[in-house]
């Protein structure tokens, strides 16, 4: 995985958004899922932007974060 400022910022946002959440039927923190998704994206050739999308893919749905179109 590429680790630079954008990636690190996305990961920080995801960690904050998913704080206290766990994967269904387990005590594994939910953030493990989004990091695994980003890893799969990288493994199959996805660039940094696609990896960031993997990190953030559940933030709006499950993380309590809102987005406003400008």
Phi, psi and omega in degrees: 000145175279132180237101175226192186299316181295316180298314181297320178296318178297317179296319178298318178297317180295319179300315180294316183294327184258009181304131179083357179266149179230154177295149182306138175058030177204175175249026177275126179304141184298331182301333178301320180300311185291328176292321176297320178298314179299322177296319177295319178301314179296317182301325182261021170095006180291139180281183183303316181297320178291324176295319177296320176300321176298318179296322187263002191299337180249004184298313181288322182289318191236349190266000180076010179266141178246158180230140179235124176288137180254000000 
